[in-house]
Amino acid sequence: MRKVHWLDQQLYIVDDVETEVCQECGERYYHATTLDAIDRMLQAGRQVIKQELQVHVVAMPA
């Protein structure tokens, strides 16, 4: 599954992230150990950059 992940004010999109499934409601979620592993990978600089995207940040009008 694709995970949008923020670390140190930097946005990453991480592909092929393992998800868990709640046995009660069926909702998919990321286990804390998976999120920690993503942080460690990014901090170690071991990520393989597949693509860079330009993203626009916009605010909804008040």
SVG drawing of the C-alpha trace seen along z (x, -y; Angstrom):
<svg xmlns="http://www.w3.org/2000/svg" viewBox="-17 -34 39 44">
<polyline fill="none" stroke="black" stroke-width="0.4" points="0.0,0.0 1.2,-3.6 1.9,-5.7 2.1,-9.4 4.7,-10.1 6.1,-13.2 9.5,-13.3 11.5,-16.3 9.1,-18.6 9.8,-16.6 7.0,-14.8 7.7,-11.3 5.4,-8.9 6.5,-5.3 5.3,-2.5 4.8,1.2 4.1,0.5 2.6,3.4 -0.7,2.8 -2.7,4.5 -6.4,5.1 -8.7,4.6 -10.6,7.9 -13.6,6.0 -14.2,3.3 -12.0,4.2 -10.1,0.9 -6.5,0.9 -3.9,-0.7 -0.1,-0.8 1.4,0.9 3.7,-1.2 6.7,1.0 6.1,0.4 6.0,-3.4 9.2,-3.2 10.9,-1.2 10.0,-3.9 11.5,-6.6 14.7,-4.6 15.0,-3.9 14.5,-7.6 16.9,-8.9 19.6,-6.4 19.3,-7.7 18.6,-4.2 15.5,-5.1 15.5,-4.6 14.0,-7.6 11.8,-6.4 10.3,-9.7 10.2,-13.3 6.9,-15.3 6.1,-18.9 3.2,-19.5 1.2,-22.6 -0.1,-23.4 -3.3,-25.4 -5.5,-26.8 -9.3,-26.7 -10.7,-30.2 -12.1,-31.2"/>
</svg>
